[in-house]
Amino acid sequence: MPTLELLGILVLGAIAWLWYDSVHVRDIGIRAAKAACAADELQLLDDTVAIASLSLGRDDEGRLCLRRAYGFDYSDTGDNRRRGSLVMLGDDVLVVNTGPRLVSVSPTLH
């Protein structure tokens, strides 16, 4: 088999692996965003996350992994849309950020 054909097959295989791995990790990210929103009594809008960046990073054992950052929208009142984010290293969730939220406090009279 010529070298160019072999190289083409390897590139297609790498692209297929990246696509499959990205879908798998995105599903983990969706579950993490849903769990974080449920824990904070927020509503995850659109039930999905969107890739914001893709880079390389090292895990605790020094292995090279893909670091993915995702964004998602949530609502704390049902009438607004706020932006959250999460960062994953490989298939581990590193950070889920739902950001600061305004809290309404009724004034107490003394």
FENZI-V967714 format. One record per pair of residues at least 12 apart in sequence whose C-alpha atoms are under 6 Angstrom apart, sorted by the first residue. I is the first residue (numbers start at 1). J is the second residue. If there is no record, write none. Layout:
BEGIN
i	j
I	J
I	J
END
This chain:
BEGIN
i	j
25	91
30	48
30	49
42	75
42	76
43	74
43	75
44	74
45	73
45	74
49	70
49	71
49	72
50	70
50	71
51	70
52	69
52	70
53	68
53	69
54	67
54	68
55	67
65	90
66	89
66	90
67	88
67	89
68	87
68	88
69	86
69	87
70	85
70	86
71	84
71	85
72	84
72	85
84	97
84	98
85	97
END
